[in-house]
Amino acid sequence: MLNRKPGKTNFLQKLGPASIGAIMIVLLTTIIFLVLAPANAIGTVALPQEVQPVTINVALAPADEPTATPTPTPEPTASPTPTPEPTIGTSTVAATNTPAPPTATQVPPTATPLPPLPGIEPRRLRIPNLGINAAIEHVGLDKENRMDVPRNIWNVAWYKLGPKPGQRGNAVIDGHLDGPYSPAVFWNLNKLVPGNRIYVQDDKGQEKVFEVYDVATYAFDKAPLERIFGASNDAQLNLITCIGNFDQRTANYDKRFVAYARLVQ
């Protein structure tokens, strides 16, 4: 048997038909990819960001985005005339072009000052229905910051820190119910009823006439001080005294009686 000297074989002969076919397929696929790749590269990110056409991003957006893009949400709020602005604008113009009205024009009609009514320095009190004709003392506050009382149980006392009888407001006169051994000037004050007349006179003989329109009894510490002493548009006169049960321990009656009267002359 003859020995044959092995000869040189090329690369293709070593691979065989199957391998060569596979290589050809790979080469064709690579060629096709290289031919088609430039078109897709423009539509993706092959170009640098600074040179990409604006239309590329629009073309790649989802189908429903072009509809929302022409009318973005912030645009309505950027409208030059939203609802609140006319009001603010009007107020600003009015404040700039029109001076602020004087304070007096802002006072409600009911707060318009009423013309003053003349009062008198009271000297005598008469209540014909009760047979009272008493001298009037002028008092202020006692050491406990309460309205003081007359020194004589047969006199009455006018609160000189308040209005004079006949002036607008509540003039107040008090008197004792009794003394240590007898009734006092206002012993029968609780017998006053609406319609009774009260007369107050000064030292010149000028007289103011009041008519009772209400009477009331209160616990000694529950009397309505605002109603008795407070402001009023009417000229009023309120008479006050003790009533009820006397407490020996505190030397105080447990109730107060008030007659409310209004100027009639």
Backbone hydrogen bonds, N-H to C=O, Kabsch-Sander energy under -0.5 kcal/mol:
donor,donor_aa,acceptor,acceptor_aa,energy
4,R,2,L,-0.5
14,K,10,N,-1.5
15,L,11,F,-1.4
16,G,12,L,-1.7
19,S,15,L,-0.5
20,I,16,G,-1.9
21,G,17,P,-2.0
22,A,18,A,-1.9
23,I,19,S,-2.2
24,M,20,I,-2.2
25,I,21,G,-2.0
26,V,22,A,-2.1
27,L,23,I,-2.4
28,L,24,M,-2.5
29,T,25,I,-2.5
30,T,26,V,-2.3
31,I,27,L,-2.3
32,I,28,L,-2.6
33,F,29,T,-2.4
34,L,30,T,-2.3
35,V,31,I,-2.0
36,L,32,I,-2.2
37,A,33,F,-2.3
39,A,36,L,-0.7
40,N,36,L,-1.1
41,A,37,A,-2.2
42,I,38,P,-1.3
43,G,39,A,-0.8
44,T,40,N,-0.8
44,T,41,A,-0.7
46,A,41,A,-1.9
47,L,41,A,-0.6
51,V,48,P,-1.4
52,Q,48,P,-0.5
52,Q,49,Q,-0.9
56,I,53,P,-1.1
57,N,53,P,-0.6
57,N,54,V,-0.7
58,V,54,V,-1.2
59,A,55,T,-2.4
60,L,56,I,-1.7
61,A,57,N,-0.7
61,A,58,V,-0.9
65,E,62,P,-1.1
68,A,64,D,-1.1
69,T,65,E,-2.2
71,T,68,A,-0.6
75,E,72,P,-1.2
77,T,73,T,-0.5
78,A,74,P,-1.1
78,A,75,E,-0.8
79,S,76,P,-1.5
85,E,82,P,-0.9
87,T,83,T,-0.6
88,I,84,P,-1.8
89,G,85,E,-3.4
90,T,86,P,-2.7
91,S,87,T,-2.5
92,T,88,I,-2.6
93,V,89,G,-2.6
94,A,90,T,-2.7
95,A,91,S,-2.6
96,T,92,T,-1.8
97,N,93,V,-3.1
98,T,94,A,-2.1
105,T,102,P,-1.3
106,Q,103,T,-1.7
107,V,104,A,-1.0
111,A,108,P,-1.9
112,T,109,P,-1.6
120,I,165,P,-1.7
123,R,201,Q,-3.4
124,R,201,Q,-2.0
125,L,134,A,-2.7
126,R,199,Y,-2.9
127,I,132,I,-2.3
130,L,127,I,-1.5
131,G,127,I,-0.9
131,G,128,P,-0.7
132,I,127,I,-1.8
134,A,125,L,-2.5
136,I,123,R,-2.4
137,E,135,A,-0.6
137,E,156,V,-3.1
139,V,137,E,-0.6
139,V,158,W,-2.6
142,D,146,R,-3.1
145,N,142,D,-1.9
148,D,140,G,-2.5
155,N,152,N,-1.7
156,V,135,A,-2.5
157,A,174,D,-2.7
158,W,137,E,-3.3
159,Y,172,V,-2.5
160,K,139,V,-2.4
160,K,158,W,-1.1
162,G,159,Y,-1.6
167,Q,164,K,-2.3
169,G,234,D,-3.2
170,N,230,G,-0.6
171,A,169,G,-0.7
171,A,236,Q,-2.4
173,I,238,N,-2.5
174,D,157,A,-2.4
175,G,240,I,-1.4
176,H,155,N,-0.5
179,G,182,S,-3.7
184,A,177,L,-2.6
185,V,153,I,-2.3
186,F,176,H,-2.4
187,W,184,A,-1.7
189,L,186,F,-1.3
191,K,188,N,-2.2
192,L,189,L,-2.0
195,G,212,V,-2.8
196,N,193,V,-2.1
198,I,210,F,-2.9
199,Y,126,R,-2.9
200,V,208,K,-2.6
201,Q,124,R,-2.3
202,D,206,Q,-2.4
205,G,202,D,-1.3
208,K,200,V,-3.0
210,F,198,I,-3.0
211,E,262,R,-2.5
212,V,196,N,-2.9
213,Y,260,Y,-2.9
214,D,260,Y,-1.5
216,A,258,V,-2.2
218,Y,256,R,-2.7
220,F,254,D,-2.0
222,K,219,A,-2.5
223,A,219,A,-0.5
225,L,223,A,-1.5
228,I,224,P,-2.1
229,F,225,L,-3.3
230,G,225,L,-0.6
230,G,226,E,-1.7
236,Q,169,G,-2.7
236,Q,234,D,-0.8
237,L,261,A,-2.2
238,N,171,A,-2.9
239,L,259,A,-2.3
240,I,173,I,-1.9
241,T,257,F,-1.9
243,I,255,K,-1.8
247,D,252,N,-2.6
248,Q,246,F,-0.7
251,A,247,D,-1.8
252,N,247,D,-1.2
254,D,245,N,-1.9
255,K,243,I,-1.6
256,R,218,Y,-2.8
257,F,241,T,-2.6
258,V,216,A,-2.8
259,A,239,L,-2.5
260,Y,214,D,-3.1
260,Y,258,V,-0.5
261,A,237,L,-2.0
261,A,259,A,-0.5
262,R,211,E,-2.4
263,L,235,A,-2.9
264,V,209,V,-2.9
265,Q,209,V,-1.4
